[in-house]
Amino acid sequence: MKYNQLGRSGLTVSALGLGTNSFGGRADEATSIRILDEAIAQGINFIDTANVYTNTQSESIIGKALTGGKRAQVVLATKVGMPRGEGPNMGGSSRREVMEQIDASLTRLQTDYVDLYQIHTLDAKTPVEETLRALEDIIRAGKVRYIGTSNYLAWELMRALSISEREHLAKFVSIQPCYSLADRTIEVELEPLCLEQGIGIIPYYPLAGGILTGKYAGNQTPSGSRLEKEPRFKQRLDDARLALGAGVQDLAQTLGTTASALSIAWLMARPSVATVIVGASRPEQVLDNLQSTALTLSEDVLQRLDEMSEPFKYTRPFAVFRPLA
């Protein structure tokens, strides 16, 4: 396993990370624990979850799985900020929400601290200063080691970094954007900013929900797929992205690898990327995804992938999670 520094922090993370939004949903508890055990056995140390994944079940399952000394082997990341129910104070990144939800997450995760605590999306109703001061306080309390964000636009991230600099508060060390061959929109503004400011990028949806694996070719709906479980996903299955998926699959076959491994390896080759979050609903998928860490892509292959996916720098983003209204 290759390991990278997370931005300019002192934290080291595996190039391949494990996303856990399937835990307690597409993967039941027993399967989820087997997935996590397999990931750790293979050297994956970055484990990503959130307080809203599968109605808190993801965090609870991870807490059960990381007993017996396993907690010390992982870099544990969770998030706060998405709506988690009805009511005026059931989400966002206010001081109240940050303070309450870090304690709730720690209880479910059965740990005293999280390594990386991330703001899941911009809360337009809460001043950024309030959020950053709350994050500073939970760092000082020993509940959080580092902070990151997710789904911020470039200017929103720069504003937060500037406020932290001015007020002598802890800075975000990472950001989670939607990023893949099927969505390269962050390369226009966000990626250059992250490279200049030393912010580690943690892509989610690296396989565009399965589009880049070719599983939806011919308008198929594979059993257990995201399309079967989440009908709204069909809105993202446009002809251009399906054609890209087919092209990636063809190229992968000529290279003797899988479309998944090729797509993930392309992300790993980006200088801004610290770790790539890939989910799994079966332990075997962890092993399949590990093929990406052994791939070294030639300049010719990188160029072909860049040319094939060039239009997706400028089309509508694959997934957008915008501020709470």
Backbone hydrogen bonds, N-H to C=O, Kabsch-Sander energy under -0.5 kcal/mol:
donor,donor_aa,acceptor,acceptor_aa,energy
4,N,13,V,-3.2
6,L,11,L,-3.0
7,G,5,Q,-1.2
8,R,198,G,-1.4
9,S,6,L,-2.0
13,V,4,N,-3.1
15,A,2,K,-2.9
17,G,15,A,-0.5
17,G,276,V,-3.0
18,L,46,F,-2.8
19,G,17,G,-0.6
19,G,278,V,-1.6
20,T,48,D,-1.4
23,F,20,T,-1.2
24,G,27,A,-2.7
25,G,22,S,-2.5
25,G,27,A,-0.6
27,A,22,S,-2.4
32,S,28,D,-2.8
33,I,29,E,-2.3
34,R,30,A,-1.7
35,I,31,T,-2.4
36,L,32,S,-2.4
37,D,33,I,-2.5
38,E,34,R,-2.3
39,A,35,I,-2.4
40,I,36,L,-2.3
41,A,37,D,-2.3
42,Q,38,E,-1.5
43,G,40,I,-1.7
44,I,39,A,-2.4
45,N,43,G,-0.5
47,I,45,N,-0.7
47,I,75,V,-2.4
48,D,18,L,-2.7
48,D,46,F,-0.5
49,T,77,A,-2.2
51,N,79,K,-1.5
53,Y,50,A,-0.9
55,N,52,V,-1.5
56,T,53,Y,-0.7
57,Q,54,T,-1.9
58,S,53,Y,-1.4
60,S,56,T,-1.8
61,I,57,Q,-2.8
62,I,58,S,-2.2
63,G,59,E,-2.4
64,K,60,S,-1.8
65,A,61,I,-2.2
66,L,62,I,-2.0
67,T,64,K,-0.6
70,K,67,T,-0.9
71,R,66,L,-0.9
72,A,69,G,-0.5
73,Q,70,K,-1.7
74,V,71,R,-1.4
75,V,45,N,-4.3
76,L,74,V,-0.7
77,A,47,I,-2.8
77,A,75,V,-0.5
78,T,116,L,-1.9
80,V,118,Q,-2.2
84,R,90,M,-2.6
85,G,90,M,-0.6
90,M,87,G,-1.0
92,G,81,G,-1.6
98,V,94,S,-2.7
99,M,95,R,-2.7
100,E,96,R,-2.4
101,Q,97,E,-2.8
102,I,98,V,-2.0
103,D,99,M,-1.1
104,A,100,E,-1.9
105,S,101,Q,-2.6
106,L,102,I,-2.5
107,T,103,D,-2.0
108,R,104,A,-2.2
109,L,105,S,-2.9
110,Q,106,L,-0.8
110,Q,107,T,-0.6
111,T,106,L,-1.8
114,V,143,K,-2.0
115,D,76,L,-1.3
116,L,76,L,-1.9
117,Y,146,Y,-2.4
118,Q,78,T,-2.4
118,Q,116,L,-0.5
119,I,148,G,-1.9
120,H,80,V,-3.4
120,H,118,Q,-0.7
124,A,122,L,-0.8
126,T,123,D,-1.0
130,E,127,P,-0.6
131,T,127,P,-1.6
132,L,128,V,-2.7
133,R,129,E,-2.4
134,A,130,E,-2.0
135,L,131,T,-2.3
136,E,132,L,-2.3
137,D,133,R,-2.1
138,I,134,A,-1.9
139,I,135,L,-1.6
140,R,136,E,-2.4
141,A,137,D,-1.6
142,G,139,I,-1.6
143,K,138,I,-2.0
144,V,138,I,-1.1
145,R,114,V,-1.9
146,Y,115,D,-1.6
147,I,171,K,-0.5
148,G,117,Y,-2.2
149,T,174,S,-1.9
150,S,119,I,-1.3
151,N,176,Q,-2.1
157,L,153,L,-2.3
158,M,154,A,-2.5
159,R,155,W,-2.2
160,A,156,E,-1.9
161,L,157,L,-2.5
162,S,158,M,-2.3
163,I,159,R,-2.3
164,S,160,A,-2.4
165,E,161,L,-2.1
166,R,162,S,-2.5
167,E,163,I,-2.8
168,H,164,S,-0.7
169,L,164,S,-2.4
173,V,147,I,-2.9
174,S,147,I,-0.5
175,I,200,G,-2.3
176,Q,149,T,-1.9
179,Y,177,P,-0.5
179,Y,204,Y,-1.9
180,S,183,D,-1.9
183,D,180,S,-1.5
184,R,312,F,-2.7
187,E,184,R,-1.8
188,V,185,T,-1.4
189,E,185,T,-0.5
191,E,186,I,-3.2
193,L,189,E,-1.7
194,C,190,L,-2.5
195,L,191,E,-2.4
196,E,192,P,-2.1
197,Q,193,L,-2.6
198,G,194,C,-1.2
199,I,194,C,-2.3
200,G,173,V,-2.5
200,G,198,G,-0.5
201,I,272,S,-2.3
202,I,175,I,-2.6
204,Y,177,P,-2.2
208,A,205,Y,-1.7
210,G,207,L,-1.4
211,I,208,A,-1.5
212,L,207,L,-1.9
213,T,210,G,-1.2
214,G,211,I,-1.2
215,K,210,G,-1.0
217,A,214,G,-1.5
219,N,216,Y,-1.3
220,Q,217,A,-0.7
225,S,222,P,-1.9
229,K,225,S,-2.1
230,E,226,R,-3.2
233,F,230,E,-2.5
234,K,231,P,-1.7
235,Q,232,R,-1.7
236,R,233,F,-2.1
237,L,234,K,-1.4
238,D,236,R,-1.7
242,L,238,D,-2.1
243,A,239,D,-2.3
244,L,240,A,-1.9
245,G,241,R,-2.4
246,A,242,L,-1.9
247,G,243,A,-2.2
248,V,244,L,-2.7
249,Q,245,G,-2.1
250,D,246,A,-2.2
251,L,247,G,-2.2
252,A,248,V,-2.5
253,Q,249,Q,-2.0
254,T,250,D,-1.6
255,L,251,L,-1.3
256,G,252,A,-0.7
256,G,253,Q,-0.8
257,T,252,A,-2.5
262,L,258,T,-2.3
263,S,259,A,-2.4
264,I,260,S,-2.4
265,A,261,A,-2.6
266,W,262,L,-2.0
267,L,263,S,-1.4
268,M,264,I,-2.4
269,A,265,A,-1.4
270,R,267,L,-1.8
273,V,270,R,-1.3
274,A,201,I,-2.5
275,T,201,I,-1.0
276,V,15,A,-2.1
277,I,203,P,-1.9
277,I,275,T,-0.6
278,V,17,G,-1.7
278,V,276,V,-0.6
280,A,19,G,-0.6
285,Q,282,R,-1.2
286,V,282,R,-0.7
286,V,283,P,-1.0
287,L,283,P,-1.1
288,D,284,E,-2.1
289,N,285,Q,-2.6
290,L,286,V,-1.5
291,Q,287,L,-0.5
291,Q,288,D,-1.3
292,S,289,N,-1.7
293,T,290,L,-1.3
294,A,291,Q,-1.1
295,L,292,S,-1.0
297,L,295,L,-0.6
302,L,298,S,-2.6
303,Q,299,E,-2.3
304,R,300,D,-2.2
305,L,301,V,-2.4
306,D,302,L,-2.5
307,E,303,Q,-2.7
308,M,304,R,-2.3
309,S,305,L,-1.9
310,E,306,D,-0.8
312,F,309,S,-1.9
313,K,310,E,-1.9
314,Y,311,P,-1.4
315,T,311,P,-0.6
322,R,320,V,-0.6
324,L,122,L,-0.9
